[in-house]
Amino acid sequence: MSKHTLSAILLIGLTTTIGACEPAPAPAGPAATSEIHQFEQLSLRRTGCYGQCPDYELTIHGDGRVSYLGKRDVPLLGPAHQQLSAEQLAALIDAINDVGYFNLNDQYINTTDGCPVMATDNPSAITRVKTSSREKSIHHYYGCQIANAPPDASGVYPEALYQFEARIDAMVPLTALIPGASGPSTNAPR
């Protein structure tokens, strides 16, 4: 056998071996998608800051039950409960899917997480989505800012996650939890 023939056989064998070590493609079907069709639990925790920032936690169960706990700088301190409709739950599922929740980072708290600009003394929003097959939490510090944000934007990075958190607040306004109250929700950070 000539040197060239032996070299060709070794090269083909090596290429085949290396190709066999490549990872298999992701499976198709529900496991490969980030979309959900229902959730067991969705929670939003807003933290305080050195100033007056609403500090509370909302937990929404898959059957529509809502548990609220107001901690500081909110019009309702302590626990409260509410029931969401099937339409409201569907809107929350849409919000989870629209933001691509399971594809986002686990945190946005500093420049290593992709924050373009950092500011101090801001609250955080900590969200958590639990389904029957997976669970994810995201710690979103509002000091993670967009550089040169347009006037119609919140300035918080990533904007889509900030809007998702606002959609949760809109679904469960504090005024709906306070007996006899009316008017706009005051959940959103100032």
N, C-alpha and C positions, 0 to 999 in steps of 0.2 A: 504494500500500500504506500502510495507516495505521500510526501509531507503535506501537499496541498489537499489531497483527499482527506487525510486525517484531520487537518485543520478545519475543513468544511464540516466534517461530521461533528467535531467538538463544538463548533460555533452553533450549529443547528440544535444540538443537545442542550447547550447552555441557554439559548434563546427560548427553547421550549420550557426548560426548567424555570427560568425567570418569569415567563408569562404565566405559568401555573401558580406563582406566588402572589399575583395581583389579587386585590380584594374583589369579592363577588359584588355585582351590582346590588343596590338596595332592592328589597322585595317590593313588588307592586301590590297595590291594595291598601286597606285601611292603615296598616302599620307604617306605610311609607308616606302618608299624608299628615299634614299638621291640622287638618280640619277636624272639628268635633261636631257631634250631633246632639249631645247632652252633656251635662256636668253634674257631679255629685255636690261640689261645693266651689263657690267663688268668693274670695274675700278681698277686701280693700282696707288697708290700715293706713291712716294718715298720721304722721308724727308731728309733734310740736316743733317749735323752733325757739330761738331766744326772744322773739317778739310774741305776737299774738297770732298763732297759726292753729287752725282747728286740729284737735287731736282726738281721733275716734277710730272705731273699727266697725265695719259692716261685714257680715257673713251671710251669703245668700245660698240656700240649699237648693238642690235640684228639683224639689217639689214646690219651690216658690217661697218657703219660709225665710224671713229676713230677721236676723238678730243684729242689734245695734248696741254699741257701748260707747257713750260719750265720756271723754276723759278730761278735756280742758279746752277752753276757748271755743265752745260750741253752745248753742242755745238750749240744748237738752243734755244734761249730765246724767250718767247712769244708763241702765238698760232700757231698751224699747224693742217692740216687735212689729212686724208688718207681714202681709202676704202679697206676693206678686202674682199677676195673672200669667196664663200660658203665653200670651202675646209678649209680655215683658220678658219672660224667660227666653223666648225665641229671639228677641232683640238682643239680649245679652250674649246668646250663643253666636249670633251674627257678629257682634262686636269682637268677641274672642277670635273668630275666624278672620274678620276683616284686618285686624292688627297682626295676624300671624303669630299669635301669642307664643306658641311652642317653638317658634324659630328665633325669638328674640334672645338677647343675652340674659343671663341670670341676674345681672346687676348693671346699673349705670350710675356709678358713684365717683369715678375719677377718670383721668385721661387714659389710663390703660384700658378702660372699658369703652373707649371711643368718644368720650366727652370732648367736644372741641374747646370749650372754655369752662373754667371752674369758678364758682362764686361761693362765698361762705354764708352761714346763717340762713339756710333754707330748709324747709321741711322735706320729708320723703313721703313717697307713696309705696307701699309694699303690697303687691297683689299676689294672689295664689289661685290657681285653677287646678282642681282635682277632678279627674274622670275615673271611670272604672278601671282604666288601664295605665294611666300616667298622672303625674303631678308635677307642677312647676311653680316656682315662686320667683318674682322679680323685685329687687330692691331698686327703686328709682329715686335718686336724690335730685331734688329740683335745683341744686347748685350746678348741675350738669347742664350747661347752657349752649345754645346755638350762637355762633359768632355772627354778628351783624344780622340778627333776626329781623324779618320784615315786621312792620307795625301790626299786621293782622295775626301774627303768630304769638304763641305764649312765650317763646324764648327758651323753653325747656327742651332739652334734647333727650331722647328722640321725640319729636312732636307727635307722632302717631301713638306712642305709648301714653303720652300726656292726654291726648284726646280720648283714648280708651278709658282711662281712669275717670275722666269727666263724664263719659257715657254711663259709667256705673253710678256716679253721684246723681246724674239726672234721673236715673231709674228709681232711686230711693232718696228723694229729697227729704231733708230733715223736717220740713214743715209737715210732711205726711206722717211723721212719727209723733209729732207733738199734738196732743188733743186740743182742738179748737184753734190751731194756728193756721194761718194762710199767708200767701206771699211767696216770693222766690226762695229757692233753697240757699242755705248758707254753708253747705258742705265744702264747696270748692275753696282751695287755698286762696289767700288774699295776695 
